[in-house]
Amino acid sequence: VMLAGMWERALQLDAESDITHVLLDPADVDGDGEWAVYYYEGWGGEQPRRYASFQEFMEAMYRQFHSLTAHRRGAAFDNATTRTLDATIEEARLEALRGQYERAGTMLAEAETYGRPRATGLRDQIRRLLGQTYMVYFGHLTADPLYAPEVLPVLAAEQVRHHQHDDSTWAFHLRGAPDAVRKAGDEILRQVREGTFRYTAGGPFGQAVDEAREQARWGDTDPAWHTLRAALPTWQPLGPDQLAPLGLLADPLLGPLLTPQLGRELLATPRGSRMGDVPAPAADLDPPGMAWLTETDPGNFLVAYRFVLVEGVDPAELPARIGADGTAELHEPMLLWEAHTRLRSNGEVSTWDDRALAAVGRAGPGWSFAFEPRPGQHFNEQRFISPAQAASHGTRAVVVWSEPARGHGEHGLFHLSVAEDGQEKYAFTVHGTTIRRSGTIPVTLDPDRFIPQTPDEPVSGRLGERRALEAIAAEFQVRLPRFALTHGRLHTFTTRSWTRPPDPGETYTVIRFGPLGNGGQGPSAP
């Protein structure tokens, strides 16, 4: 009602316009007697913009004039205001390289409202490292042959994330670019989509990138970031319009490390030969031990899990020990949920052939792991074959299988087995309040110490499981990398079956899935 009534009472300032109207409203007055200005753009389809005073409105129009003129005339538009703003942009660039990214961002934001050509490209780099993606396009940098190899991979990663099978919008990022940049951009998009893109840099920082990538692919997330962080002061920009090693964000192994928290630490670190205060290190991404597996986030992909820990063995050697037929190869690193979506289903499900698609990595000093979330089969104690025996030849191996209770009346299951040099030393399986043991279990791992759960704990609680994981981590000095398993990319391989073949007379089911055929009979279940 107030907006509609304005047309009967307001002072209309526009004389001729393209369905754009400016109204001073005497019914909207502040404490100083200033009338608010309402700016209608009939072609915009939105509510009018409100300015608290005529002065505020005119200042906005002054910025708009500069922005529109700069868009039309580019660097050729020059006056006292543009020269002052361009000097501010250069000062902001140096401030950003000194680690003063917040002050630099404020300065660049002001220059951006005036449409200064460099402001958007510089400010978008800061915004993207802070985790912002909305309207982040890096301005003129995408068409510049010098900077395109650094910023186009970041845009390509967003393109793949949100438009997996539609590249019609990709040309938007390459508008105005020379043919060589367009061709390079299409190749970058292909590499990002196929997961083969690798960020590179020169000098000592480039060497640190290679070292950090090797650490990250085995789940050493925090050491990988520590390697990059130590080398950041040696990083050098490609030119005066680059503020940070932005292309890291598109690297399939290193990109996930740059959370907004670590992006802030990167931005706060002096680099590019500039001096400044070094920020306090951010907290590590991974907690110690393995008890984090019991976190009860409803969306937790790792609610049920099983894993093998092997001492003194490199992760790359695990397929030879417990791989399917002893010949399983490591797949290229990928997100764990993606690996299960793309690789787990082979068109066949068996109630006895229980091979796991396991992610591999390092489980602390001297240990490796093979980890599978949400196993395809339930634990069957009568048919279970612990991989610990095969994995432990010449060393030690630990196997854990957990199936937490999922609702009222259900009982959780937790299994531990430890083998040394091919022989099982001890094991226990807890199902509800029932405990089955074998071998001589160390006092520190006695299931009576942490299982069953306390009487006052909810049925769905995982306190006993948490205590068990804490005890195992302390006994063997091992850990599992939470960030790598939930957000990073790891190698995977298919293990041998965790269930023995059926004995004579035992029944089992094999279900094969395939396209409808043979008169529409569909899947077979022999």
C-alpha positions in Angstrom: 0.0 0.0 0.0 2.8 2.4 0.8 4.6 1.7 -2.5 1.5 2.0 -4.5 0.4 5.3 -2.8 3.8 6.8 -3.5 2.7 7.8 -7.0 0.0 10.2 -5.5 2.3 11.9 -3.1 5.9 11.7 -4.2 8.1 14.2 -6.1 9.0 12.6 -9.4 12.5 13.6 -10.6 12.8 11.8 -13.9 11.8 13.6 -17.0 12.6 11.2 -19.9 13.6 7.7 -19.2 13.5 4.1 -20.4 10.7 3.1 -18.0 13.0 4.1 -15.2 11.6 6.4 -12.5 13.0 8.3 -9.5 10.7 9.3 -6.7 11.3 11.3 -3.5 8.8 10.1 -0.9 7.7 12.6 1.7 6.2 9.8 3.7 9.6 8.2 4.2 11.6 10.7 6.1 14.6 10.1 8.5 15.5 12.0 11.6 17.3 14.7 9.7 14.3 15.4 7.5 15.8 13.6 4.4 13.3 12.1 2.0 14.0 8.6 0.9 14.5 8.0 -2.9 12.9 5.1 -4.6 14.4 4.0 -7.9 12.1 2.1 -10.2 13.3 0.0 -13.1 10.2 -1.2 -14.9 12.2 -3.5 -17.1 13.8 -5.2 -14.1 10.8 -6.9 -12.6 11.9 -6.2 -9.1 10.8 -4.0 -6.2 12.2 -0.5 -6.3 15.6 0.2 -4.8 15.5 2.5 -1.8 18.1 5.1 -0.9 18.0 6.8 2.5 18.6 10.2 1.0 19.0 12.2 -2.2 22.7 12.4 -1.5 23.0 8.6 -1.2 21.1 8.2 -4.4 23.3 10.7 -6.3 26.5 9.0 -5.0 25.1 5.6 -6.3 24.4 7.2 -9.7 27.9 8.6 -9.8 29.3 5.1 -9.3 26.9 3.8 -11.9 28.0 6.4 -14.4 31.6 5.4 -14.0 30.8 1.7 -14.2 28.8 2.0 -17.4 31.3 4.3 -19.0 34.2 2.0 -18.0 32.3 -0.9 -19.5 32.0 1.0 -22.8 35.4 2.6 -23.0 37.6 0.4 -20.8 41.0 1.8 -20.0 40.4 4.8 -22.3 38.0 6.2 -19.7 40.3 8.4 -17.5 39.6 11.2 -15.0 40.6 12.2 -11.5 38.3 9.6 -10.0 39.5 6.7 -12.1 43.1 7.6 -11.4 42.5 7.7 -7.7 40.7 4.3 -7.8 43.3 2.7 -9.9 46.0 3.8 -7.4 43.8 2.3 -4.7 43.6 -1.0 -6.6 47.4 -1.2 -6.8 47.7 -0.5 -3.1 45.1 -3.3 -2.4 47.1 -5.7 -4.5 50.2 -5.1 -2.5 48.2 -5.3 0.8 46.7 -8.7 -0.4 50.2 -10.1 -1.1 51.3 -8.9 2.4 48.5 -11.0 3.9 46.1 -8.2 4.6 43.4 -9.7 2.5 40.4 -8.3 4.4 41.6 -4.7 4.0 42.4 -5.4 0.3 39.0 -6.9 -0.3 37.3 -3.8 1.1 39.3 -1.5 -1.1 38.7 -3.6 -4.2 35.0 -3.8 -3.5 34.7 0.0 -3.5 36.7 0.2 -6.8 34.5 -2.5 -8.3 31.3 -0.5 -7.8 32.9 2.1 -10.1 33.6 -0.6 -12.7 37.4 -0.4 -12.6 38.7 -3.1 -14.9 41.2 -4.8 -12.6 39.0 -4.7 -9.4 36.8 -7.7 -10.2 39.6 -10.0 -11.3 41.6 -9.3 -8.1 38.6 -9.4 -5.7 37.2 -12.6 -7.1 40.4 -14.4 -6.3 40.0 -13.4 -2.6 36.3 -14.3 -2.6 36.9 -17.7 -4.2 39.6 -18.7 -1.7 37.1 -17.8 1.1 34.7 -20.3 -0.3 32.5 -18.0 -2.3 31.4 -19.0 -5.8 28.3 -16.9 -6.5 29.1 -14.5 -9.4 32.8 -15.2 -9.2 34.0 -15.1 -12.8 37.5 -13.4 -12.5 36.6 -10.6 -14.9 39.1 -10.0 -17.8 41.5 -12.6 -16.5 39.7 -15.5 -18.2 40.5 -14.1 -21.6 44.1 -13.2 -20.8 46.6 -15.8 -22.1 48.8 -15.1 -19.0 46.2 -15.8 -16.4 43.7 -18.1 -18.1 45.7 -21.2 -17.2 45.3 -20.2 -13.5 41.6 -19.2 -13.4 40.0 -21.3 -16.0 40.6 -24.6 -14.1 38.7 -23.1 -11.2 35.8 -22.2 -13.4 35.9 -25.6 -15.1 35.7 -27.4 -11.7 32.5 -25.4 -11.0 31.2 -26.2 -14.5 31.7 -29.9 -13.9 30.2 -29.8 -10.4 27.0 -28.0 -11.5 26.7 -28.8 -15.2 28.1 -32.3 -15.5 26.7 -33.0 -19.0 25.9 -29.5 -20.3 28.7 -27.3 -21.5 26.5 -24.7 -23.1 27.4 -22.2 -20.5 31.2 -22.8 -20.8 31.4 -20.4 -23.7 30.3 -17.6 -21.3 33.6 -17.8 -19.5 35.6 -17.6 -22.8 33.8 -14.7 -24.4 36.3 -12.3 -25.9 39.1 -14.7 -25.5 41.6 -15.3 -28.4 41.3 -18.7 -30.2 44.4 -20.1 -28.4 42.8 -19.4 -25.0 39.5 -20.9 -26.1 41.2 -24.1 -27.3 43.2 -24.3 -24.1 40.1 -23.7 -22.0 38.3 -26.6 -23.7 41.2 -28.8 -23.0 41.3 -27.7 -19.3 37.6 -28.5 -19.1 38.2 -32.0 -20.5 41.0 -32.7 -18.0 38.9 -31.4 -15.0 36.0 -33.6 -16.1 38.1 -36.7 -16.5 40.0 -36.0 -13.2 43.4 -35.7 -15.0 44.0 -32.0 -14.4 47.1 -31.4 -12.2 48.1 -27.9 -10.9 51.7 -26.9 -11.6 53.8 -24.0 -10.5 57.4 -23.0 -10.9 60.3 -22.9 -8.4 60.3 -24.1 -4.8 56.5 -23.7 -4.5 56.0 -26.0 -7.5 58.2 -28.6 -5.8 56.1 -28.3 -2.7 52.9 -28.8 -4.8 54.3 -32.1 -6.1 55.3 -33.3 -2.6 51.9 -32.3 -1.1 50.0 -34.1 -3.9 51.9 -37.3 -3.1 51.0 -36.9 0.6 47.4 -36.2 -0.2 46.8 -39.2 -2.4 47.6 -41.5 0.5 45.3 -39.6 3.0 48.0 -37.4 4.7 45.8 -34.4 4.4 47.3 -32.3 7.2 51.0 -33.0 6.2 50.1 -32.0 2.7 48.7 -28.7 3.8 51.8 -28.2 6.1 54.0 -28.7 3.0 52.1 -26.1 1.0 51.9 -23.6 3.9 55.7 -23.8 4.5 56.3 -23.0 0.8 53.7 -20.2 0.4 56.2 -17.4 1.0 58.2 -18.6 -2.1 55.2 -18.5 -4.4 55.5 -15.9 -7.2 52.6 -14.5 -9.2 52.4 -14.9 -13.0 51.9 -11.1 -13.3 50.5 -8.1 -11.4 46.9 -9.3 -11.5 47.4 -12.6 -9.6 47.1 -12.7 -5.8 47.4 -16.4 -5.0 48.0 -19.9 -6.4 44.3 -20.1 -7.4 44.6 -23.1 -9.6 45.2 -25.3 -6.6 41.4 -25.2 -6.1 40.9 -27.3 -9.3 43.5 -30.0 -8.5 41.6 -33.2 -7.7 43.9 -34.1 -4.8 44.9 -30.7 -3.4 41.7 -28.7 -4.1 39.7 -30.4 -1.3 42.3 -29.2 1.2 41.5 -25.6 0.5 38.5 -25.3 2.8 37.4 -21.7 3.6 39.4 -22.0 6.8 42.6 -22.9 5.1 41.8 -20.5 2.3 41.9 -17.7 4.9 45.2 -19.0 6.2 46.6 -18.9 2.6 45.4 -15.4 2.0 46.8 -14.2 5.4 50.3 -15.6 4.6 52.7 -13.1 3.0 53.8 -14.2 -0.5 55.1 -13.0 -3.8 58.3 -11.4 -2.2 56.1 -9.3 0.1 56.8 -9.0 3.9 54.2 -9.2 6.5 53.1 -11.0 9.7 52.8 -14.8 9.4 49.4 -15.9 10.7 49.0 -18.5 13.4 48.5 -22.0 11.9 44.9 -23.1 11.5 43.7 -26.1 13.3 44.4 -29.4 11.6 41.6 -31.0 9.5 41.9 -34.5 11.0 41.3 -35.5 14.6 43.7 -38.1 16.1 42.8 -41.7 16.3 39.6 -43.4 14.9 36.9 -42.5 17.4 35.5 -39.9 15.0 33.9 -42.8 13.1 31.2 -42.9 15.8 29.9 -39.4 15.1 26.2 -39.6 14.7 25.6 -37.2 11.9 22.5 -38.4 10.1 24.2 -37.9 6.7 27.4 -39.7 7.8 28.4 -41.9 4.8 30.5 -44.0 7.2 27.8 -45.2 9.6 28.7 -48.9 9.0 32.3 -49.7 8.0 35.1 -52.3 7.9 38.8 -51.8 7.5 42.2 -53.5 7.5 45.3 -52.0 9.1 48.7 -53.5 8.1 52.0 -52.6 9.7 55.2 -51.8 7.8 53.5 -52.1 4.4 53.1 -49.3 1.9 49.5 -48.6 0.8 50.4 -49.5 -2.8 51.3 -53.0 -1.7 47.9 -53.8 -0.2 46.3 -55.1 -3.4 49.0 -57.8 -3.7 48.2 -59.0 -0.2 44.4 -58.8 0.0 43.3 -57.9 -3.5 40.9 -60.0 -5.5 42.9 -62.9 -6.8 46.0 -61.1 -5.5 46.1 -59.0 -8.7 43.7 -56.1 -8.0 45.0 -52.8 -9.3 44.6 -49.4 -7.7 42.0 -47.1 -9.3 42.8 -43.4 -9.8 42.0 -41.3 -6.7 38.4 -40.4 -6.4 35.8 -39.4 -3.8 34.8 -42.5 -1.7 31.1 -42.1 -2.4 31.9 -41.6 -6.1 34.0 -44.7 -6.2 31.1 -46.8 -4.8 28.7 -45.3 -7.2 30.9 -45.9 -10.3 32.9 -49.0 -9.4 31.1 -51.1 -6.8 28.2 -52.4 -8.9 29.4 -54.9 -11.5 25.9 -56.2 -12.4 26.1 -59.1 -9.9 25.3 -59.6 -6.2 26.1 -62.8 -4.3 25.2 -63.7 -0.8 28.7 -65.4 -0.3 31.1 -63.5 -2.6 31.7 -60.4 -0.4 34.5 -58.5 -2.0 35.0 -54.9 -0.7 35.8 -51.8 -2.7 38.3 -50.3 -0.3 40.0 -47.0 -0.2 43.7 -47.1 0.8 46.1 -44.8 2.5 48.4 -44.3 5.5 47.1 -45.0 9.0 49.9 -43.2 10.9 53.6 -43.9 11.2 54.4 -47.3 9.7 50.8 -48.4 9.1 48.5 -48.6 6.0 44.7 -49.0 5.8 42.1 -50.4 3.4 38.7 -49.0 4.3 35.2 -49.7 3.1 32.1 -47.7 4.2 28.7 -49.3 4.2 29.7 -52.9 3.3 27.4 -54.6 0.9 26.9 -57.6 3.2 26.1 -58.0 6.9 28.6 -59.7 9.2 28.1 -63.4 9.2 30.3 -65.0 11.9 29.9 -68.5 10.5 31.1 -67.6 7.1 33.4 -64.7 7.9 37.1 -64.9 6.9 39.2 -62.2 8.4 41.6 -60.5 5.8 44.0 -60.0 8.7 45.6 -63.4 8.1 46.4 -62.9 4.4 47.5 -59.3 5.1 49.8 -60.1 8.0 52.5 -62.3 6.3 55.8 -61.0 7.7 54.0 -58.4 9.8 50.9 -57.6 11.8 47.4 -56.8 10.6 44.2 -55.6 12.3 40.6 -56.0 11.1 37.6 -54.1 12.4 34.0 -54.5 11.3 31.3 -52.3 12.7 27.5 -52.4 12.2 25.9 -50.0 14.7 22.3 -50.5 15.8 20.0 -48.6 13.5 16.8 -48.4 15.6 14.9 -49.5 18.7 15.2 -53.2 19.4 18.3 -53.7 17.2 21.7 -54.7 18.4 24.9 -53.2 17.2 27.8 -55.5 16.1 31.6 -54.9 16.5 34.3 -57.3 15.5 38.1 -57.1 16.0 40.7 -59.7 14.8 44.4 -59.4 14.9 46.9 -61.6 13.0 50.6 -61.9 12.9 52.7 -63.6 10.1 49.7 -65.3 8.6 48.2 -66.6 11.9 45.3 -65.1 13.8 46.4 -64.3 17.4 43.1 -63.2 18.9 39.6 -61.9 18.0 36.3 -61.0 19.5 32.8 -60.2 18.2 30.3 -58.3 20.2 26.6 -58.5 19.1 24.4 -56.7 21.6 25.4 -58.1 25.0 26.8 -61.4 23.5 30.6 -61.6 23.3 32.5 -64.3 21.5 36.3 -64.5 21.9 39.3 -66.5 20.6 43.0 -66.4 21.5 44.6 -64.4 24.2 43.2 -60.9 24.1 45.4 -58.1 25.7 43.9 -56.5 28.8 43.9 -53.2 27.0 41.6 -54.6 24.3 39.3 -56.8 26.5 35.8 -56.1 25.3 34.5 -56.1 28.8 36.3 -52.8 29.3 34.1 -50.9 26.8 31.3 -53.2 25.7 28.4 -53.7 26.4 27.2 -50.2 26.5 26.2 -48.6 29.8 22.6 -49.2 30.9 21.7 -45.5 30.8 22.9 -45.1 27.2 20.3 -45.0 24.4 19.9 -48.1 22.3 21.2 -46.3 19.3 24.2 -44.9 21.1 27.8 -45.8 20.1 29.7 -45.2 23.3 31.0 -48.7 23.6 32.2 -48.6 19.9 33.9 -45.3 20.6 35.8 -46.8 23.5 36.8 -49.8 21.5 38.2 -47.6 18.7 40.1 -45.4 21.2 41.6 -48.6 22.7 42.6 -50.0 19.3 44.1 -46.7 18.2 46.2 -46.5 21.4 47.3 -50.1 21.3 48.7 -49.9 17.8 49.3 -46.2 17.5 47.1 -45.9 14.4 44.6 -43.4 13.0 42.2 -43.0 10.1 42.1 -39.7 8.1 38.6 -38.3 8.5 39.0 -35.5 5.9 40.5 -37.8 3.2 37.8 -40.4 3.7 34.9 -38.0 3.7 36.0 -35.1 1.4 39.3 -36.1 -0.3 40.2 -38.4 -3.1 41.9 -41.8 -2.5 43.0 -44.8 -4.5 40.6 -47.8 -4.3 40.9 -51.5 -5.1 38.7 -54.6 -4.8 39.6 -57.0 -2.0 39.2 -60.7 -1.8 35.9 -61.9 -0.4 35.4 -61.4 3.4 33.1 -64.4 3.3 34.2 -68.0 2.7 32.7 -70.0 -0.3 29.7 -72.1 0.6 30.3 -75.7 1.8 28.6 -78.6 0.1 24.9 -78.5 0.7 24.8 -74.8 1.7 22.6 -72.6 -0.3 23.3 -69.1 -1.7 21.9 -66.7 -4.2 23.5 -64.8 -7.1 21.5 -62.0 -8.7 22.7 -60.6 -12.0 21.4 -57.3 -13.3 21.2 -56.3 -16.9 19.1 -54.6 -19.5 15.6 -56.0 -20.1 15.7 -58.6 -22.9 14.5 -62.1 -23.8 10.9 -61.0 -24.1 11.1 -58.7 -21.1 12.1 -61.3 -18.6 14.4 -58.8 -16.9 17.1 -59.7 -14.3 17.9 -63.3 -13.6 18.4 -64.9 -10.2 19.9 -68.4 -10.7 
